[in-house]
């Protein structure tokens, strides 16, 4: 009977590990998403010469239209169940305690089946207003240090060297660094 607490503790640890294993991918995915969102490229709808406030207004109108045309349609789905194998604990005298394996549900998740359609409706609506989606990389630290802090008010022309500086308050600044050209003697 002295093996009882050890067997129970092993069983409890195995059950806890199973629950942690089910949550670990979710936690990792969310952490990676937030980390990459802060330093990855920023995608905006772009039309040169348009005030940012107008672009944001048009974007909101198109979001409302997309939500009406392709409303949220959530479906609840289930991950496959997880099998946890049983175990055995034996003492020095050869007396063994065996416990059976067991199943746990894999968990549930929700899918919005209209999400991709809503994104296409949004893109179409903005295209009808003259915008195109543009993905701008984050400016390197050297550019950020060389540019006075500011906020983009009017959408500028975009070139292959354009990048974006994101500010802590949620605003952003589009910067187009000038490439250094080699001077020719002659």
C-alpha positions as CSV (number, residue, x, y, z in Angstrom):
1,X,0.0,0.0,0.0
2,X,3.0,2.3,0.2
3,X,3.0,2.7,-3.5
4,X,-0.5,4.3,-3.5
5,X,0.6,7.9,-3.1
6,X,3.3,7.5,-5.8
7,X,0.9,5.9,-8.2
8,X,-1.7,8.6,-7.7
9,X,0.9,11.4,-8.1
10,X,2.1,9.8,-11.3
11,X,-1.4,9.6,-12.6
12,X,-2.2,13.2,-11.7
13,X,1.0,14.4,-13.3
14,X,0.1,12.5,-16.5
15,X,-3.3,14.0,-16.6
16,X,-2.0,17.5,-16.0
17,X,0.6,17.0,-18.8
18,X,-2.2,16.0,-21.2
19,X,-4.1,19.2,-20.4
20,X,-0.9,21.3,-20.8
21,X,-0.1,19.6,-24.1
22,X,-3.5,20.5,-25.5
23,X,-3.1,24.2,-24.5
24,X,0.6,24.6,-25.5
25,X,0.0,25.0,-29.3
26,X,-2.6,27.6,-28.6
27,X,-0.4,29.6,-26.3
28,X,2.6,29.4,-28.6
29,X,0.5,30.4,-31.6
30,X,-0.9,33.5,-29.9
31,X,2.5,34.5,-28.5
32,X,4.1,34.2,-32.0
33,X,1.2,36.2,-33.6
34,X,1.5,39.1,-31.2
35,X,5.3,39.1,-31.4
36,X,5.3,39.1,-35.3
37,X,2.5,41.6,-35.6
38,X,4.6,44.2,-33.8
39,X,7.7,43.8,-36.0
40,X,6.4,42.4,-39.2
41,X,5.2,44.3,-42.3
42,X,2.1,46.6,-42.0
43,X,-0.6,46.2,-44.7
44,X,-2.8,49.2,-45.5
45,X,-5.0,50.3,-48.3
46,X,-3.2,52.8,-50.3
47,X,-4.0,55.6,-52.8
48,X,-1.4,58.3,-53.2
49,X,-2.5,61.8,-52.2
50,X,-5.5,60.7,-50.1
51,X,-5.6,61.9,-46.5
52,X,-5.2,59.0,-44.0
53,X,-8.4,60.0,-42.3
54,X,-10.3,59.6,-45.6
55,X,-8.7,56.2,-46.2
56,X,-9.7,55.1,-42.7
57,X,-13.3,56.4,-43.2
58,X,-13.5,54.5,-46.6
59,X,-12.1,51.4,-44.9
60,X,-14.7,51.5,-42.2
61,X,-17.5,51.9,-44.7
62,X,-16.2,49.0,-46.6
63,X,-15.9,46.9,-43.5
64,X,-19.5,47.6,-42.7
65,X,-20.5,46.6,-46.3
66,X,-18.4,43.4,-46.1
67,X,-20.0,42.5,-42.8
68,X,-23.5,43.0,-44.3
69,X,-22.7,41.0,-47.5
70,X,-20.7,38.2,-45.7
71,X,-21.8,38.2,-42.1
72,X,-20.0,36.3,-39.4
73,X,-21.0,32.6,-39.7
74,X,-19.3,30.8,-36.8
75,X,-19.2,27.0,-36.7
76,X,-18.0,25.1,-33.6
77,X,-15.6,22.3,-34.4
78,X,-13.8,19.7,-32.3
79,X,-10.1,18.6,-32.4
80,X,-9.7,14.8,-32.4
81,X,-9.8,13.1,-29.0
82,X,-6.4,12.3,-27.2
83,X,-5.6,8.9,-25.8
84,X,-3.5,8.7,-22.7
85,X,-2.0,5.2,-22.2
86,X,-2.3,3.5,-18.9
87,X,0.5,2.6,-16.6
88,X,1.8,0.2,-14.1
89,X,3.7,0.5,-10.8
90,X,5.3,-2.4,-9.1
91,X,6.9,-2.7,-5.7
92,X,10.1,-4.7,-4.8
93,X,8.0,-7.8,-4.0
94,X,6.5,-8.0,-7.6
95,X,3.1,-6.7,-6.6
96,X,1.9,-4.4,-9.4
97,X,-0.9,-1.9,-9.7
98,X,-2.2,-1.3,-13.2
99,X,-4.4,1.6,-14.3
100,X,-6.1,1.7,-17.7
101,X,-5.6,4.2,-20.4
102,X,-8.2,6.9,-20.9
103,X,-9.4,9.3,-23.6
104,X,-9.9,13.1,-23.2
105,X,-11.6,15.3,-25.7
106,X,-9.3,17.3,-27.9
107,X,-11.0,20.6,-27.2
108,X,-13.3,22.8,-29.3
109,X,-12.6,25.7,-31.6
110,X,-14.7,28.1,-33.7
111,X,-14.3,28.8,-37.4
112,X,-15.9,31.8,-39.2
113,X,-16.6,30.2,-42.6
114,X,-17.3,33.6,-44.1
115,X,-14.0,35.2,-43.1
116,X,-12.2,34.8,-46.4
117,X,-15.3,35.9,-48.4
118,X,-15.6,39.0,-46.2
119,X,-11.9,39.8,-46.8
120,X,-12.5,39.6,-50.6
121,X,-15.6,41.8,-50.4
122,X,-13.5,44.3,-48.4
123,X,-10.8,44.3,-51.0
124,X,-13.3,44.7,-53.8
125,X,-15.0,47.6,-52.0
126,X,-11.7,49.4,-51.5
127,X,-10.6,48.7,-55.1
128,X,-13.8,50.3,-56.3
129,X,-12.7,53.4,-54.4
130,X,-9.3,53.4,-56.0
131,X,-7.3,51.8,-53.2
132,X,-4.9,48.8,-53.4
133,X,-3.5,46.8,-50.5
134,X,0.2,47.6,-49.9
135,X,2.5,45.8,-47.4
136,X,5.2,48.0,-46.0
137,X,8.2,46.6,-44.1
138,X,9.2,48.0,-40.8
139,X,11.9,50.6,-41.1
140,X,15.4,49.6,-39.9
141,X,16.7,51.3,-36.7
142,X,19.1,53.5,-38.7
143,X,16.2,55.0,-40.7
144,X,14.0,55.4,-37.6
145,X,16.9,57.3,-35.9
146,X,17.5,59.6,-38.9
147,X,13.9,60.6,-39.4
148,X,12.2,63.2,-37.2
149,X,9.2,61.7,-35.4
150,X,5.9,62.3,-37.1
151,X,2.7,60.8,-38.3
152,X,1.6,60.3,-41.9
153,X,-1.4,62.5,-42.7
154,X,-1.5,62.2,-46.5
155,X,-0.7,58.9,-48.2
156,X,2.6,59.4,-50.1
157,X,3.9,57.7,-53.3
158,X,5.3,54.3,-52.4
159,X,8.6,53.1,-53.8
160,X,10.6,49.9,-53.3
161,X,12.5,51.6,-50.5
162,X,9.4,52.8,-48.6
163,X,9.0,51.5,-45.1
164,X,6.9,52.3,-42.0
165,X,7.6,53.4,-38.5
166,X,5.0,52.4,-35.9
167,X,4.5,54.5,-32.9
168,X,3.4,53.4,-29.4
169,X,0.1,55.3,-29.7
170,X,-0.9,53.2,-32.7
171,X,-0.1,55.9,-35.3
172,X,2.4,55.3,-38.1
173,X,4.7,57.1,-40.4
174,X,5.5,56.1,-44.0
175,X,9.1,56.9,-44.9
176,X,10.8,56.7,-48.3
177,X,14.6,56.7,-47.7
178,X,16.6,58.1,-50.6
179,X,19.1,55.6,-51.9
180,X,22.7,56.9,-52.0
181,X,23.9,57.2,-55.6
182,X,27.6,56.8,-56.5
183,X,28.9,59.9,-58.1
184,X,30.8,59.6,-61.3
185,X,34.0,61.5,-62.0
186,X,34.4,62.6,-65.5
